[in-house]
């Protein structure tokens, strides 16, 4: 459940609010009842601010990880997985 505090209340209870944020979800700060800011843990901030890598970059990272662990993956491992036929035969 999301917690919500006014800025004045948050100012008075900041240490306790920070402990809550470290354990759980974010805290919403309000001014005159309207949300104005979010306080979240560093772990959550790092998670949402990570840049997404593209597919090919992810594949290369995956392959590199397994090469570092001495697991051999070669092009021969992928032979026979793809159907190389020309497709459906058309009968007229």
C-alpha positions in Angstrom: 0.0 0.0 0.0 1.3 3.4 -0.9 1.9 5.9 1.9 1.2 9.6 1.6 2.5 12.5 3.7 2.2 16.2 3.4 5.6 18.0 3.0 5.3 19.5 6.5 4.6 16.1 8.1 7.4 14.5 6.1 9.8 17.2 7.3 9.0 16.3 10.9 9.1 12.5 10.3 11.9 12.2 7.7 14.0 9.5 9.5 11.0 7.2 10.0 9.8 7.8 6.4 13.2 6.9 5.0 13.3 3.7 7.0 9.8 2.8 5.5 11.0 3.6 2.0 14.0 1.3 2.4 11.7 -1.6 3.3 8.9 -1.1 0.9 7.3 0.9 -1.8 7.6 4.6 -2.4 6.1 7.4 -0.4 4.1 10.2 -2.0 4.7 13.7 -0.8 1.8 16.2 -1.1 1.3 19.9 -0.9 -2.3 21.1 -0.1 -3.5 17.5 -0.8 -2.0 17.3 -4.3 0.9 14.9 -5.1 4.1 16.9 -5.8 7.0 14.4 -5.3 7.9 10.7 -4.7 10.4 9.4 -2.3 11.8 6.0 -3.1 14.7 3.7 -2.2 18.0 3.8 -4.0 17.5 0.2 -5.2 14.1 1.1 -6.7 15.6 4.3 -8.3 18.5 2.3 -9.9 16.0 -0.3 -11.1 13.8 2.2 -12.9 16.6 4.4 -14.2 18.6 1.5 -15.9 18.8 1.9 -19.6 17.3 -0.9 -21.6 19.7 -2.6 -24.0 18.7 -3.6 -27.4 18.1 -7.3 -28.4 21.4 -7.8 -30.1 23.3 -6.2 -27.2 21.5 -8.6 -24.8 22.4 -11.6 -27.0 26.1 -10.5 -27.0 26.1 -10.0 -23.2 24.4 -13.4 -22.8 27.0 -15.1 -25.0 29.9 -13.3 -23.3 28.6 -14.5 -19.9 28.6 -18.1 -21.0 32.0 -17.8 -22.7 33.4 -16.4 -19.4 32.0 -19.5 -17.6 33.7 -21.9 -20.1 30.4 -23.1 -21.5 30.9 -23.6 -25.2 28.1 -22.3 -27.5 28.9 -22.4 -31.2 27.1 -22.0 -34.4 26.9 -25.8 -34.7 24.6 -25.8 -31.6 22.0 -24.0 -33.7 22.2 -26.1 -36.9 19.0 -28.0 -37.6 16.8 -25.6 -35.6 15.6 -23.7 -38.5 13.5 -25.0 -41.4 15.3 -23.9 -44.5 12.7 -25.2 -47.0 11.2 -22.7 -49.4 7.8 -22.8 -47.8 4.5 -24.2 -48.9 4.1 -25.6 -52.4 1.5 -23.8 -54.4 -0.7 -26.0 -56.5 -2.5 -24.3 -59.4 
